[in-house]
Amino acid sequence: MKTSELGWFKSSYSSAQGDDCVEVALTEEAVHVRDSKDVTRPHFTFGCEEWARFVLFAARD
């Protein structure tokens, strides 16, 4: 799937100014992450299990 075909979205916690954010696109096979300030740069792709581990780690106190 091409990057332009993915449904990219920002966190609801992102500022309205759009600075310093990442965008995420979900597919059945993977989670794609890119820099919202320069969407022409390559994005990162994580397997769903890898992403779940990252989210659990990031949510820890």
HELIX and SHEET records of a PDB file:
HELIX    1   1 THR A    3  GLU A    5  5                                   3    
HELIX    2   2 CYS A   48  ALA A   58  1                                  11    
SHEET    1   A 4 PHE A   9  LYS A  10  0                                        
SHEET    2   A 4 VAL A  22  LEU A  26 -1                                        
SHEET    3   A 4 ALA A  30  ASP A  35 -1                                        
SHEET    4   A 4 PHE A  44  GLY A  47 -1                                        
END                                                                             
